[in-house]
């Protein structure tokens, strides 16, 4: 069993960068940063995991059962991710679109070392916590500079995207669905990046409450997501879906007006309500009868790049359910699917041009006390260092009232921070 020791870091921001650099020297590493956002459900400021004692990597049928066994056999913090295409295990669905990234559907590992930071307090669990502390502190924070990534392309031209949205709206008119989250991929082939440097720059440009970095061999996740998928705190389950986005403005008066417009935009509010209804229904599968409630509806939260409409739905956990079963009951998250959920996922596969994979899946951790916390993988770069394929996707909720041009512009807005990191102009 690893030993634990608590240290004090007078400059925690500097220490966490050093610890991230140190963790990145291992084949498997994970980093979660709340970026000092006040949140009643966040257990720490920063969590860093390095090295794998054991690892679960799975694709295809039986992944949730394997995760259930993996969690049952361990008693430590376990970080990892679940890819969107696990939907195929849960429903009668398939994923036939092209995949150039090659991430497994699910990957978790038991860390050799963990570092938890809360304020100036640092708790290190390791075979030798003092040696780990010294190894981290001996490092210097490197100067981060990446050369620009060239040749970023989209799977859709603007006109192709508009045509696809109009086709989707015809499905809505026929009553096939009410809403769908329609996504498009931006990608670069033969892209040579330093994933760690790229993530640090992304986290600086767009600090969000659920930022995360994961390295598993030669696959990398670099995320600046603002959205919580699902968290467990004791017997309470919490989901915080996002639907509703508007741009920030450097002029305070205009920025405040943007917020007011978002709070009163009937289309955005209707989208949010539909997703809240999906989340309520999903949580019912894991809830004590009558315990599902909406704690906050249409909360306005402001981030560096955008304002967002976020709602909070909670319930009390039913007896006899494992954590893997709870997640399976709600996966994938309603904010990235649509309504009705299964038909929306089916149509998304039909109109999108690449496999989503890790994008619109979830990344997070399980704690030894039974708690867990998972984000929604959006505003995220994915990189396969083996074939130098770089990818990120953005999506928008399509309803009967959607203006295809507006939805395209919303996708570009969501890509703004990533394009800035890669030093690329927004698509036309």
N, C-alpha and C positions, 0 to 999 in steps of 0.2 A: 504494500500500500504506500502511495506517495505521502510525504510529510508536508505539512502546511506551516507557513510562517508569515506574520504580518510585518510589513515595513512601512516607512513613511517616505513619500516622494514630495519634497517641497515644491517641485515644478512638475505636476502630473501630466501636463500637455506634452512637455519634452520627453518625459519618461515613457509615455504610451507610444510615441513615435519610435523611440529606441527599441521598445519591446516588440513593436510590429516588425521592425527591421530584423531583429533577432529571430522572431518566429518564422519569418519568410525564408530563413536558411534551411528549414526542414522541408521534407517532401510534402507534408500535409500541415496546413496552418489555417486558422480561422480568426477573424477579428470582428467584433461588434462594438459600435460606438454610438451612444445616445446623443453625443454632441451637446451635452448639458441641457437638453430639453427637460423641463419639469413634467413628470408623468407619474401618476399614482401607482402604475403597474410595473415600472422599470426597476429592476433589482440591483443594477450597478451602472456606473458611468461607462466602463469599458471592460470587455471580456476578450482575452486573447488565449488561444490554444495553439500548442506547437507539438509536432511529432505525433505519430499514431502508434499506440500500443496494440490496438486492434482496429479493424476497419470493416465497415459494411458498405459494399458497393453492389447495387442491384439494378437489373433492368427486366421489365416484363412481369408476368404473373407471379403472385406470391410476395411482392415487395413489402407490403404492409405486415404480412405475417412474419417475414424475416426481421423487420424492424421491431415488432413486438417481442420476439425472442431476444434480440440484441439488447433491448432496453431492460428486459427482465434479468439478464445475466450480468448487469453492470450496476455500479453504484457511484457514479461520478458525473460531472458535467460532460455532456455529449453534444458537440456541435455538428451541423451538417445541413443538407438541403433536400427538398423534395421537388422534382420536376413536374411541370404542368401535365405532361403526358401520362402520369399515373392515373389520370381520368379513365384511361382505357381499361385499367384493372377494376375500376369501381362501377363503370357503366358500359353499356354495349356500344362502344365507340372505338375508333381507330385513328392512327396518325400516319398518313401516307405522304405528307409533304417532305421536301428535301431537308436534310440535316447535315450541316457542314461543321458542326461543333463537336459532336460525339460525346456529350456528357452522359453518364449513367442516369437512370431515372431517379435514383436515390443514392445518397452517399452520406454516411455518418462515421465518426471515428472517436475512439477513446483516447484522449490526449495524454501524451507523456508529461507535458507541463501545462499548467494553466496559470493565468495572471488575471486577477480581478482588481479593478481600480474603482474606488468610490471616494470622491474628494481627494485628499492627499494620502489616503490609506491604500496600500497595495498588499493583497494576499496572494502569495505564490505557493502553489502545490506542485511538488516535484520530488524526485529522489533526493535532491540536495537543494533546498530553496535558497540557501545563502549563496551557493555557487551560481545559481541562476540569476539572482539579484545582482551579483557582481558582474556576470557576463553581459547582462543588459546594460548596466551603467557604464561599462567600459566603452561602449559604442558612442560614436558621434552621429548626430543627426545629419544625414547626407543632404547635399544640395540637389533638389529635385528639378530636373529639366528633361523633357522629352522632345524629340524632333516631331514635327507635325506628321500626322497620318494622312497620306494622300489617297485619292481614288475611292472615297466613300460613295457608295451607291445605294439607291433604294430599290426594293423589289417592285415598287409601283411608281410610275410617273404620276404627276398630279391628276392628269385627265383619266388615267386608269383607276386611280383611287376613287375619284368622283363617280366613275361608271360603276365600280363595285358597290359603293355606298347606295347608289340609286337602285341597283339590283337587290341589295339587302332590304331597302325600304319597301320594295314590292313584296317581299316575304312578310314584312310587318303588316302591310295592307291586307294580305290574304289571311292574316291571323296565325301564321306559323310561329311567330315570336312577338314579344312586346319590345324587347331591347336586346342588343348584342354588343359585346366589346370586340371591336374589329381592330386588328393589329397589323402593322407593317414593319418589315425588317430593313434596317440600314446596315450595310456591311462593307468590309474591305478585305480583299484577298492580298496575300503576300505582305501583310502588315507586321512590322517589327516594332513592338512596344516593350517597355519595362512595366509589367503589370502593377508592381508595387508603387512605382512612381506615379503611374496613371491614377491609381486609386487615391493616393494621398492628395493629388491635385484635385480630383473630383470631390473628395470630402471637404477640401478647403473652399472650393467654389460653391458647392451645394451641400452644406452641412444639414443633415436630417436626423430624425430621432432613431431611425433603424438602419443606419449606414452599416455596410458589411463588406468584408473581403474574405475570400476563401481560395486557397490553393490546394488542389489535390492532384499531385503529379504535374502534368503539363497542361492542366485545365485551370482557368482562373475566373472568378466572379468578382466584379468590382461594382458595388451597389451604393446608390445614394437615394434609397427609397424612403418616402415619408410615411408608408402605410404599414400598420400592424394587421396581420392576418388573424392570428388567434393566440391568446395567451391563457395560461392557467395559473391562478394564484390560490392555493389551497383548494377549496371546492368550487371556486368561482371561475367561469370561463368568460373571456372578454374578446370581442371582435370589433374592429374599428374600420369599417369600409369607407373608402374615399370615392366620391363621385361628385364632380363639380370643380372646375379649374378656371382660374383667370390669371393673367400676367401681373407681375409687380410693376410699379412705376416709380422711378426715383423721386418724382414730385409727390410730397406727402398728401397734398389735397387730391391729386388724381389717383393716388394709390388707395386712399380711403374710399374714393368713389368707386373704384374697381371692386373693393370688398362689398360695398352696399349693393352694387349691381349683381354680384354673385349671390348674395343673400336673398335677392328678390327675383332672380331669373327663374321663371316657371319651368322651363325645360330642365335646367340643372337640378332644381328641387325635385321634380318628378323622377328624374334618373336616380337621385339619391334614395328616394322613398322606395322605388322598385328594388334596389339592391338591399336596402334594409330589410325588406320583406323576405328576400331570398336568404339573407343571413339568419333572420328569425326562424325561418323554416329549417335551415340546416342545423341550427343550435338545438332545436326541439328534439332532434334525434339523440342528443347526448344530455338532455336536461331533465331535472326533476319536473314533474308536471306543474304547469302554472308559473314556473320561475323565470321564463324568458321575458326580458323587458328591454326597452330602449332607454338607456340612461341619458343620452344626449342625441338630439336630432338637429342636423344642419349646423354643427359647430364650425365656425370659421377659424382656420389655422393658417398662419402666414409663415412661409419659408423664404429662402433667399431669392428663388426664381419665381415662385407662384403663390397665390392664395388657394386654399383647398376647402371644400365642404366635407367634413368628416362627422360621421355619426358613430355612436358607441352602443353596442348591443351586448347584453350580458345574460348569464343564466347560472343556476346552481347545477353542478354536475350530478348526473344520475349515478346510483351505485353500480358497481360491477363492471365498469368500462375501463379498459386500458387507455393509455395516452395515444397509442397508435390507432385504436378504434375511434377515439374522439376526433382525431385529425382526419381520418378517413371519412367520417360522417359529414365533414364540412368541406372536403377538398374536391376540386379546386375552389378557391374563394369566389363568392358571387360577384364581386366587383370586377373580376376579369373574365366573366362568362356572359351572363345575360339572363333573360327570363323568357320562357321556361328554360331552366338551366341546361338540361341535356340536349334539347333541340338547338339551343343557342351554340353550344360547343360543337355540335355536328355541323352547323352552317359556317361557323368560324373556320373549321377545317376545310370546308369547301371553297371559301373565298380568300383565305390567306394563302400565301405562297411559300412559306417555310414552316417547318416544325417549330413550335414555341420552345420546347425543351425546358431549360431552367427558367427562362423568362415566363413570368406570371405563375411560377411555382412559389415556393417558400423557403427561406433560409432562417435558421435559428438554432435553438439549443434545448435540450432536456436537462433538468436539474435533478440531483439525487433525492430531493424531498418530494418529487412528483410534479413540481411546477415545470412549465415550459413557456417559451415565447418565440413566435415566428413572424417574420415580416412577409410582405408581398414583394416578389422580385420584379420591381419596375424601376425605371430610371437607372438602368444597370448595363454595364459592359460585360460581355462574355468573350473569352479568348481561348483559342486552342493554339498553344505554342508549338505543337508538333507540325501543323500545316499552316501556321501564321494566319488563321482566319479570325477576324475580329467582327463582332456582331452586337447590335443593340436594337431593341424594338420599342415602339410606342403604340399606344392604342387609344381609342376614343369610343364612348358609348353612343351607339346609333339607335335613335328612336324615330318614330314617324315624323316628328317635327325637326329632325336634323337637317341642317344645311351642309351638304357635302364639302363645300369650300371651307366653311368654318371648322368642320371636323378635321380636315387636313391641316389647317393652321394650328389647331390644338395639338395635333401630333408633333408638329414642328416645334411648338412652344415647349413641350415636354422633353424634346431632344436638345434644348438649348444648352444646358449645362454640359452635357456629354460632348456636344460639338465644340464647345469652348475649350474643354479639356484636350480634345484632339486637334484644336486650332483649325477648325473648318467652319466655313460660312454655312448658314442655314440653307436648306434646299429652296429653290424657287417655288 
